[in-house]
Amino acid sequence: MTVNEGLRLMAGVFTLVSILLAHYVSPYWLLFTGFIALNLIQSAFTRWCPAMMILRKLGLRDA
């Protein structure tokens, strides 16, 4: 698995979890969903994402 694939997996899992938490626990969890979206948008323009650094440290390779 590459860093890009890991990033997509992480973003998808966090988004699904936050939506489920918003439905079953509190709608304030949608703020976390918004944070995920904003982070993905800024990383598209800046090519920098903290999650990518974490995934590299965990041993995932670049594409």
N, CA, C and O atoms as a CHARMM CRD file, in Angstrom:
* protein
*
  252
    1    1 MET  N      0.84400  -1.16400   0.00000 PROA 1      0.00000
    2    1 MET  CA     0.00000   0.00000   0.00000 PROA 1      0.00000
    3    1 MET  C      0.89800   1.23900   0.00000 PROA 1      0.00000
    4    1 MET  O      1.88800   1.30300   0.72900 PROA 1      0.00000
    5    2 THR  N      0.53800   2.21200  -0.82300 PROA 2      0.00000
    6    2 THR  CA     1.31200   3.44700  -0.89400 PROA 2      0.00000
    7    2 THR  C      0.72000   4.50000   0.04800 PROA 2      0.00000
    8    2 THR  O     -0.35400   4.31100   0.62000 PROA 2      0.00000
    9    3 VAL  N      1.44100   5.60500   0.19300 PROA 3      0.00000
   10    3 VAL  CA     0.98600   6.69200   1.05700 PROA 3      0.00000
   11    3 VAL  C     -0.33800   7.25700   0.53900 PROA 3      0.00000
   12    3 VAL  O     -1.23900   7.54000   1.32900 PROA 3      0.00000
   13    4 ASN  N     -0.46300   7.42100  -0.77400 PROA 4      0.00000
   14    4 ASN  CA    -1.70900   7.96700  -1.33100 PROA 4      0.00000
   15    4 ASN  C     -2.89900   7.05700  -1.06000 PROA 4      0.00000
   16    4 ASN  O     -3.97900   7.53300  -0.70900 PROA 4      0.00000
   17    5 GLU  N     -2.71000   5.76900  -1.21900 PROA 5      0.00000
   18    5 GLU  CA    -3.79000   4.82800  -0.93200 PROA 5      0.00000
   19    5 GLU  C     -4.13400   4.82700   0.54400 PROA 5      0.00000
   20    5 GLU  O     -5.30800   4.77600   0.91200 PROA 5      0.00000
   21    6 GLY  N     -3.10900   4.88400   1.39500 PROA 6      0.00000
   22    6 GLY  CA    -3.33700   4.94000   2.84000 PROA 6      0.00000
   23    6 GLY  C     -4.06800   6.20000   3.25300 PROA 6      0.00000
   24    6 GLY  O     -4.92500   6.16800   4.13600 PROA 6      0.00000
   25    7 LEU  N     -3.73000   7.30900   2.61700 PROA 7      0.00000
   26    7 LEU  CA    -4.40700   8.57200   2.91800 PROA 7      0.00000
   27    7 LEU  C     -5.87900   8.50900   2.54300 PROA 7      0.00000
   28    7 LEU  O     -6.73100   8.96200   3.30700 PROA 7      0.00000
   29    8 ARG  N     -6.18500   7.95500   1.38100 PROA 8      0.00000
   30    8 ARG  CA    -7.58800   7.80700   0.97200 PROA 8      0.00000
   31    8 ARG  C     -8.34400   6.88500   1.92400 PROA 8      0.00000
   32    8 ARG  O     -9.49100   7.15200   2.28200 PROA 8      0.00000
   33    9 LEU  N     -7.69200   5.80200   2.32900 PROA 9      0.00000
   34    9 LEU  CA    -8.31400   4.88200   3.27200 PROA 9      0.00000
   35    9 LEU  C     -8.58100   5.57100   4.60300 PROA 9      0.00000
   36    9 LEU  O     -9.67000   5.44500   5.16300 PROA 9      0.00000
   37   10 MET  N     -7.58500   6.30300   5.11100 PROA 10     0.00000
   38   10 MET  CA    -7.74400   6.99400   6.38900 PROA 10     0.00000
   39   10 MET  C     -8.85900   8.03800   6.32000 PROA 10     0.00000
   40   10 MET  O     -9.68700   8.11900   7.22700 PROA 10     0.00000
   41   11 ALA  N     -8.88500   8.82600   5.26400 PROA 11     0.00000
   42   11 ALA  CA    -9.91900   9.85300   5.11900 PROA 11     0.00000
   43   11 ALA  C    -11.30400   9.22500   5.00700 PROA 11     0.00000
   44   11 ALA  O    -12.26100   9.73000   5.59500 PROA 11     0.00000
   45   12 GLY  N    -11.41900   8.14300   4.26900 PROA 12     0.00000
   46   12 GLY  CA   -12.71100   7.47700   4.13600 PROA 12     0.00000
   47   12 GLY  C    -13.21000   6.88400   5.43700 PROA 12     0.00000
   48   12 GLY  O    -14.38500   7.01800   5.77800 PROA 12     0.00000
   49   13 VAL  N    -12.31700   6.22700   6.16400 PROA 13     0.00000
   50   13 VAL  CA   -12.70200   5.62600   7.44100 PROA 13     0.00000
   51   13 VAL  C    -13.09400   6.70200   8.45100 PROA 13     0.00000
   52   13 VAL  O    -14.11700   6.58400   9.12600 PROA 13     0.00000
   53   14 PHE  N    -12.27100   7.75700   8.55200 PROA 14     0.00000
   54   14 PHE  CA   -12.59600   8.83300   9.49600 PROA 14     0.00000
   55   14 PHE  C    -13.91100   9.51000   9.13100 PROA 14     0.00000
   56   14 PHE  O    -14.68400   9.87000  10.01800 PROA 14     0.00000
   57   15 THR  N    -14.17500   9.68900   7.84300 PROA 15     0.00000
   58   15 THR  CA   -15.42700  10.31100   7.42200 PROA 15     0.00000
   59   15 THR  C    -16.61600   9.43900   7.79000 PROA 15     0.00000
   60   15 THR  O    -17.60200   9.93900   8.33200 PROA 15     0.00000
   61   16 LEU  N    -16.54100   8.15600   7.50700 PROA 16     0.00000
   62   16 LEU  CA   -17.64300   7.25100   7.84700 PROA 16     0.00000
   63   16 LEU  C    -17.86900   7.17800   9.35300 PROA 16     0.00000
   64   16 LEU  O    -19.01200   7.18400   9.81000 PROA 16     0.00000
   65   17 VAL  N    -16.79200   7.10900  10.12200 PROA 17     0.00000
   66   17 VAL  CA   -16.92000   7.05400  11.58000 PROA 17     0.00000
   67   17 VAL  C    -17.55300   8.33400  12.11300 PROA 17     0.00000
   68   17 VAL  O    -18.42000   8.28100  12.98500 PROA 17     0.00000
   69   18 SER  N    -17.12400   9.48400  11.59500 PROA 18     0.00000
   70   18 SER  CA   -17.68700  10.73800  12.09100 PROA 18     0.00000
   71   18 SER  C    -19.15700  10.89100  11.71300 PROA 18     0.00000
   72   18 SER  O    -19.93300  11.46000  12.48000 PROA 18     0.00000
   73   19 ILE  N    -19.54700  10.39600  10.55200 PROA 19     0.00000
   74   19 ILE  CA   -20.96500  10.44500  10.16900 PROA 19     0.00000
   75   19 ILE  C    -21.78600   9.53200  11.07500 PROA 19     0.00000
   76   19 ILE  O    -22.87500   9.90700  11.51100 PROA 19     0.00000
   77   20 LEU  N    -21.27600   8.34700  11.35700 PROA 20     0.00000
   78   20 LEU  CA   -21.98600   7.45500  12.27100 PROA 20     0.00000
   79   20 LEU  C    -22.09300   8.05400  13.66900 PROA 20     0.00000
   80   20 LEU  O    -23.14200   7.96300  14.30700 PROA 20     0.00000
   81   21 LEU  N    -21.01200   8.66600  14.14600 PROA 21     0.00000
   82   21 LEU  CA   -21.05800   9.31200  15.45800 PROA 21     0.00000
   83   21 LEU  C    -22.03600  10.48700  15.46400 PROA 21     0.00000
   84   21 LEU  O    -22.72100  10.72100  16.46000 PROA 21     0.00000
   85   22 ALA  N    -22.10200  11.22200  14.35500 PROA 22     0.00000
   86   22 ALA  CA   -23.05100  12.33700  14.27000 PROA 22     0.00000
   87   22 ALA  C    -24.48700  11.83100  14.31000 PROA 22     0.00000
   88   22 ALA  O    -25.36300  12.47600  14.88700 PROA 22     0.00000
   89   23 HSD  N    -24.72000  10.69800  13.70600 PROA 23     0.00000
   90   23 HSD  CA   -26.07900  10.14200  13.67100 PROA 23     0.00000
   91   23 HSD  C    -26.48900   9.57500  15.02800 PROA 23     0.00000
   92   23 HSD  O    -27.61000   9.79800  15.48600 PROA 23     0.00000
   93   24 TYR  N    -25.58100   8.84600  15.66700 PROA 24     0.00000
   94   24 TYR  CA   -25.93900   8.12900  16.88800 PROA 24     0.00000
   95   24 TYR  C    -25.57800   8.85200  18.18600 PROA 24     0.00000
   96   24 TYR  O    -26.17000   8.56000  19.22500 PROA 24     0.00000
   97   25 VAL  N    -24.62600   9.78400  18.15500 PROA 25     0.00000
   98   25 VAL  CA   -24.16300  10.39900  19.38900 PROA 25     0.00000
   99   25 VAL  C    -24.52900  11.87900  19.44300 PROA 25     0.00000
  100   25 VAL  O    -25.31300  12.29900  20.29400 PROA 25     0.00000
  101   26 SER  N    -23.95600  12.66800  18.53000 PROA 26     0.00000
  102   26 SER  CA   -24.17800  14.11200  18.56000 PROA 26     0.00000
  103   26 SER  C    -23.89300  14.69300  17.18000 PROA 26     0.00000
  104   26 SER  O    -22.92400  14.30300  16.53100 PROA 26     0.00000
  105   27 PRO  N    -24.72500  15.61700  16.73300 PROA 27     0.00000
  106   27 PRO  CA   -24.47600  16.23400  15.41700 PROA 27     0.00000
  107   27 PRO  C    -23.19300  17.07100  15.37200 PROA 27     0.00000
  108   27 PRO  O    -22.73400  17.43500  14.29000 PROA 27     0.00000
  109   28 TYR  N    -22.61800  17.37500  16.52300 PROA 28     0.00000
  110   28 TYR  CA   -21.36300  18.12400  16.54400 PROA 28     0.00000
  111   28 TYR  C    -20.21500  17.34000  15.91500 PROA 28     0.00000
  112   28 TYR  O    -19.19400  17.92800  15.55800 PROA 28     0.00000
  113   29 TRP  N    -20.36400  16.04000  15.77400 PROA 29     0.00000
  114   29 TRP  CA   -19.33100  15.24600  15.10600 PROA 29     0.00000
  115   29 TRP  C    -19.20100  15.62100  13.63700 PROA 29     0.00000
  116   29 TRP  O    -18.19400  15.29300  13.00900 PROA 29     0.00000
  117   30 LEU  N    -20.19400  16.29700  13.07600 PROA 30     0.00000
  118   30 LEU  CA   -20.08600  16.74500  11.68300 PROA 30     0.00000
  119   30 LEU  C    -18.99600  17.80800  11.52300 PROA 30     0.00000
  120   30 LEU  O    -18.50200  18.02500  10.41600 PROA 30     0.00000
  121   31 LEU  N    -18.62400  18.46500  12.61100 PROA 31     0.00000
  122   31 LEU  CA   -17.49800  19.39300  12.56000 PROA 31     0.00000
  123   31 LEU  C    -16.21000  18.65000  12.22400 PROA 31     0.00000
  124   31 LEU  O    -15.35400  19.17800  11.51400 PROA 31     0.00000
  125   32 PHE  N    -16.07100  17.44100  12.72700 PROA 32     0.00000
  126   32 PHE  CA   -14.90300  16.61500  12.40000 PROA 32     0.00000
  127   32 PHE  C    -14.91900  16.24700  10.92100 PROA 32     0.00000
  128   32 PHE  O    -13.87200  16.23600  10.27400 PROA 32     0.00000
  129   33 THR  N    -16.09300  15.94600  10.38300 PROA 33     0.00000
  130   33 THR  CA   -16.22200  15.66200   8.95600 PROA 33     0.00000
  131   33 THR  C    -15.78400  16.86600   8.14100 PROA 33     0.00000
  132   33 THR  O    -15.08100  16.72500   7.14100 PROA 33     0.00000
  133   34 GLY  N    -16.20200  18.05300   8.57100 PROA 34     0.00000
  134   34 GLY  CA   -15.78700  19.27700   7.88800 PROA 34     0.00000
  135   34 GLY  C    -14.28600  19.50000   7.96700 PROA 34     0.00000
  136   34 GLY  O    -13.67600  19.95500   6.99900 PROA 34     0.00000
  137   35 PHE  N    -13.68700  19.18500   9.10600 PROA 35     0.00000
  138   35 PHE  CA   -12.23600  19.30500   9.25500 PROA 35     0.00000
  139   35 PHE  C    -11.51800  18.38300   8.28100 PROA 35     0.00000
  140   35 PHE  O    -10.51300  18.77200   7.68600 PROA 35     0.00000
  141   36 ILE  N    -12.01300  17.18700   8.11700 PROA 36     0.00000
  142   36 ILE  CA   -11.40900  16.23800   7.17700 PROA 36     0.00000
  143   36 ILE  C    -11.47500  16.80500   5.76100 PROA 36     0.00000
  144   36 ILE  O    -10.49400  16.76100   5.01900 PROA 36     0.00000
  145   37 ALA  N    -12.63500  17.33400   5.39800 PROA 37     0.00000
  146   37 ALA  CA   -12.80700  17.90400   4.05600 PROA 37     0.00000
  147   37 ALA  C    -11.86900  19.09200   3.84100 PROA 37     0.00000
  148   37 ALA  O    -11.23100  19.19000   2.79300 PROA 37     0.00000
  149   38 LEU  N    -11.77800  19.99000   4.81400 PROA 38     0.00000
  150   38 LEU  CA   -10.89800  21.14900   4.67500 PROA 38     0.00000
  151   38 LEU  C     -9.43200  20.73600   4.55900 PROA 38     0.00000
  152   38 LEU  O     -8.67100  21.33500   3.80000 PROA 38     0.00000
  153   39 ASN  N     -9.04600  19.72200   5.30500 PROA 39     0.00000
  154   39 ASN  CA    -7.66800  19.23400   5.22400 PROA 39     0.00000
  155   39 ASN  C     -7.37600  18.64100   3.84600 PROA 39     0.00000
  156   39 ASN  O     -6.29400  18.85500   3.29900 PROA 39     0.00000
  157   40 LEU  N     -8.31800  17.90600   3.28800 PROA 40     0.00000
  158   40 LEU  CA    -8.12500  17.34400   1.95300 PROA 40     0.00000
  159   40 LEU  C     -8.04200  18.44100   0.90100 PROA 40     0.00000
  160   40 LEU  O     -7.24500  18.34700  -0.03300 PROA 40     0.00000
  161   41 ILE  N     -8.85900  19.48200   1.04600 PROA 41     0.00000
  162   41 ILE  CA    -8.83600  20.59500   0.08800 PROA 41     0.00000
  163   41 ILE  C     -7.51100  21.34300   0.15600 PROA 41     0.00000
  164   41 ILE  O     -6.90400  21.62200  -0.87900 PROA 41     0.00000
  165   42 GLN  N     -7.05100  21.67500   1.37400 PROA 42     0.00000
  166   42 GLN  CA    -5.78900  22.40900   1.47900 PROA 42     0.00000
  167   42 GLN  C     -4.62500  21.56500   0.99200 PROA 42     0.00000
  168   42 GLN  O     -3.68400  22.10200   0.40800 PROA 42     0.00000
  169   43 SER  N     -4.66400  20.25800   1.21600 PROA 43     0.00000
  170   43 SER  CA    -3.55100  19.41600   0.76600 PROA 43     0.00000
  171   43 SER  C     -3.52300  19.29900  -0.76000 PROA 43     0.00000
  172   43 SER  O     -2.46300  19.05500  -1.33800 PROA 43     0.00000
  173   44 ALA  N     -4.66100  19.46800  -1.41100 PROA 44     0.00000
  174   44 ALA  CA    -4.68300  19.44900  -2.87200 PROA 44     0.00000
  175   44 ALA  C     -3.93300  20.64600  -3.45000 PROA 44     0.00000
  176   44 ALA  O     -3.32300  20.54500  -4.51500 PROA 44     0.00000
  177   45 PHE  N     -3.97600  21.77600  -2.75100 PROA 45     0.00000
  178   45 PHE  CA    -3.29800  22.98000  -3.23600 PROA 45     0.00000
  179   45 PHE  C     -1.86500  23.08600  -2.74400 PROA 45     0.00000
  180   45 PHE  O     -1.00100  23.56200  -3.48000 PROA 45     0.00000
  181   46 THR  N     -1.59300  22.65700  -1.52300 PROA 46     0.00000
  182   46 THR  CA    -0.26200  22.84000  -0.95400 PROA 46     0.00000
  183   46 THR  C      0.62600  21.61100  -1.07500 PROA 46     0.00000
  184   46 THR  O      1.83800  21.70200  -0.87500 PROA 46     0.00000
  185   47 ARG  N      0.04000  20.46300  -1.39900 PROA 47     0.00000
  186   47 ARG  CA     0.76300  19.18900  -1.48500 PROA 47     0.00000
  187   47 ARG  C      1.41000  18.82200  -0.15300 PROA 47     0.00000
  188   47 ARG  O      2.42800  18.13000  -0.13500 PROA 47     0.00000
  189   48 TRP  N      0.82800  19.28100   0.97600 PROA 48     0.00000
  190   48 TRP  CA     1.32400  18.97300   2.31100 PROA 48     0.00000
  191   48 TRP  C      0.16600  18.50400   3.17200 PROA 48     0.00000
  192   48 TRP  O     -0.88400  19.14400   3.22400 PROA 48     0.00000
  193   49 CYS  N      0.36600  17.38500   3.84300 PROA 49     0.00000
  194   49 CYS  CA    -0.67800  16.83300   4.68900 PROA 49     0.00000
  195   49 CYS  C     -0.01400  16.13200   5.87300 PROA 49     0.00000
  196   49 CYS  O      0.84700  15.27500   5.67600 PROA 49     0.00000
  197   50 PRO  N     -0.40100  16.48400   7.09500 PROA 50     0.00000
  198   50 PRO  CA     0.20100  15.83900   8.26600 PROA 50     0.00000
  199   50 PRO  C     -0.00400  14.32100   8.27700 PROA 50     0.00000
  200   50 PRO  O      0.86800  13.58000   8.73000 PROA 50     0.00000
  201   51 ALA  N     -1.13700  13.86700   7.78900 PROA 51     0.00000
  202   51 ALA  CA    -1.40100  12.41800   7.77100 PROA 51     0.00000
  203   51 ALA  C     -0.41100  11.68400   6.88200 PROA 51     0.00000
  204   51 ALA  O     -0.06000  10.53900   7.16600 PROA 51     0.00000
  205   52 MET  N      0.04000  12.31900   5.82100 PROA 52     0.00000
  206   52 MET  CA     1.01400  11.67300   4.93400 PROA 52     0.00000
  207   52 MET  C      2.35100  11.47300   5.64400 PROA 52     0.00000
  208   52 MET  O      3.02000  10.46000   5.44200 PROA 52     0.00000
  209   53 MET  N      2.73600  12.43500   6.46800 PROA 53     0.00000
  210   53 MET  CA     3.97800  12.27100   7.24100 PROA 53     0.00000
  211   53 MET  C      3.84600  11.10300   8.20900 PROA 53     0.00000
  212   53 MET  O      4.78800  10.32800   8.37700 PROA 53     0.00000
  213   54 ILE  N      2.69500  10.97200   8.84100 PROA 54     0.00000
  214   54 ILE  CA     2.46000   9.86600   9.77700 PROA 54     0.00000
  215   54 ILE  C      2.51200   8.53500   9.04100 PROA 54     0.00000
  216   54 ILE  O      3.12100   7.57900   9.52100 PROA 54     0.00000
  217   55 LEU  N      1.87100   8.47100   7.87500 PROA 55     0.00000
  218   55 LEU  CA     1.86200   7.22200   7.11100 PROA 55     0.00000
  219   55 LEU  C      3.25900   6.84200   6.64200 PROA 55     0.00000
  220   55 LEU  O      3.60400   5.66000   6.61600 PROA 55     0.00000
  221   56 ARG  N      4.06600   7.83500   6.27000 PROA 56     0.00000
  222   56 ARG  CA     5.46000   7.54200   5.88900 PROA 56     0.00000
  223   56 ARG  C      6.24600   6.99100   7.07200 PROA 56     0.00000
  224   56 ARG  O      7.02800   6.05300   6.91400 PROA 56     0.00000
  225   57 LYS  N      6.04500   7.56600   8.25600 PROA 57     0.00000
  226   57 LYS  CA     6.73600   7.07000   9.44900 PROA 57     0.00000
  227   57 LYS  C      6.29300   5.66900   9.81800 PROA 57     0.00000
  228   57 LYS  O      7.05000   4.92200  10.43800 PROA 57     0.00000
  229   58 LEU  N      5.06400   5.29700   9.44100 PROA 58     0.00000
  230   58 LEU  CA     4.57500   3.94800   9.69900 PROA 58     0.00000
  231   58 LEU  C      5.10500   2.94200   8.67400 PROA 58     0.00000
  232   58 LEU  O      4.87200   1.74000   8.80100 PROA 58     0.00000
  233   59 GLY  N      5.82500   3.44200   7.64800 PROA 59     0.00000
  234   59 GLY  CA     6.47200   2.53400   6.71900 PROA 59     0.00000
  235   59 GLY  C      5.83700   2.42900   5.35400 PROA 59     0.00000
  236   59 GLY  O      6.28700   1.62700   4.53600 PROA 59     0.00000
  237   60 LEU  N      4.80400   3.21000   5.07500 PROA 60     0.00000
  238   60 LEU  CA     4.21600   3.16100   3.73700 PROA 60     0.00000
  239   60 LEU  C      5.13100   3.88700   2.77300 PROA 60     0.00000
  240   60 LEU  O      5.76800   4.87700   3.13300 PROA 60     0.00000
  241   61 ARG  N      5.19300   3.39700   1.56100 PROA 61     0.00000
  242   61 ARG  CA     6.10200   3.97300   0.57200 PROA 61     0.00000
  243   61 ARG  C      5.36600   4.98600  -0.31400 PROA 61     0.00000
  244   61 ARG  O      4.14600   4.92800  -0.46300 PROA 61     0.00000
  245   62 ASP  N      6.12900   5.90600  -0.89300 PROA 62     0.00000
  246   62 ASP  CA     5.56800   6.87100  -1.82700 PROA 62     0.00000
  247   62 ASP  C      5.24200   6.18400  -3.14200 PROA 62     0.00000
  248   62 ASP  O      5.81800   5.15000  -3.47900 PROA 62     0.00000
  249   63 ALA  N      4.31500   6.77200  -3.87600 PROA 63     0.00000
  250   63 ALA  CA     3.91400   6.18400  -5.16300 PROA 63     0.00000
  251   63 ALA  C      4.99800   6.31100  -6.19300 PROA 63     0.00000
  252   63 ALA  O      4.82500   5.86800  -7.32900 PROA 63     0.00000
